Amino acid sequence: MWFGNNGGGLYRYDGRSLYNITQDRGLGNTGFLKGLNVTNQPGTLARIWSLAEDSTGNLWIGTIDAGAWRYDGKSLTNFTIKDGLGSNAIWTIYPDKTGNLWFGTEGGGIRKYDGKSFTNFTK
């Protein structure tokens, strides 16, 4: 089971123990955890707002201030506005039946990811 926490990051429960991937990989935001209101920290995996699994089994993690992350079970890849997301605040991630991922962002609209690039979705 996977859990996302606003401050603690990404956790995996294997049936016996709870494992903090964010802490293990050094991707936390210690200032935020100490109540210092340290936000908008690129490169962190601490403030998680959404989780989804894609058609190939990758876990996608949406953060409120550091874009989206893809976790393949071994490595983490970070996607931000530099990669085509409309915002680094990811509210939701939805995998559709054709293999695309849809990202709902704060102030940056909706983006579709086809496995290669992000496309802005408009009416």
Protein Blocks (a to p, Z undefined) as FASTA:
>chain_A
ZZddehjbpaddehjaccdfklmnopacfklmnonopghiehiafbccbdcddfkopacd
ddfklopaddehlaccdddfknopabfbdfbdcddfkopacdddehkapaddehjaccdd
dZZ
